[in-house]
Amino acid sequence: MRIRRIVLVGTLVACFSTASAVAETPVAGASFFGCRFYLLATGHGGIIVDIGCNYGAKGDRVLCEGSLQVAGVPVDLAKEACRRAALP
């Protein structure tokens, strides 16, 4: 189980890194930071949390919630963080 999770996280990081390198311009507005600081205040942080908040700021709620759940964020906190990321 642990090895499978490590492989899944590694694959997600590799895919998201490639996708962000191909993207035209990264979005890092106030909504991204609102999501990130909300999760940091609840004790969750890291590169996958940042990736999830970035996708939430771009409007992709599915990837946002999925990334945050892979990072170990509970479902309710992930939904609230992605809602905050989608705010203008």
Residue pairs with C-beta under 8 A, 6 or more apart in sequence:
5 70
8 70
9 48
9 70
12 48
12 51
12 67
12 70
13 47
13 48
13 51
16 51
16 55
16 67
20 26
20 51
20 54
26 54
27 54
27 57
27 58
28 54
28 57
29 57
31 56
31 57
31 84
31 85
31 86
31 87
31 88
32 53
32 54
32 56
32 57
32 85
34 84
34 85
34 87
35 52
35 53
35 56
35 57
35 64
35 81
35 82
35 84
35 85
36 45
36 49
36 50
36 53
38 80
38 81
38 84
39 45
39 49
39 53
39 68
39 73
39 77
39 81
42 73
42 77
44 68
44 71
44 72
44 73
44 77
46 71
48 67
48 68
48 70
48 71
49 67
49 68
49 71
49 73
51 67
52 63
52 64
52 65
52 66
52 67
52 68
52 71
52 73
52 78
52 81
52 82
53 64
53 68
53 81
53 85
55 63
55 64
55 67
55 85
56 64
56 81
56 82
56 84
56 85
56 86
57 85
57 86
59 86
61 82
61 86
64 78
64 81
64 82
64 85
65 75
65 78
65 79
65 82
68 77
68 78
68 81
68 82
69 75
69 78
73 81
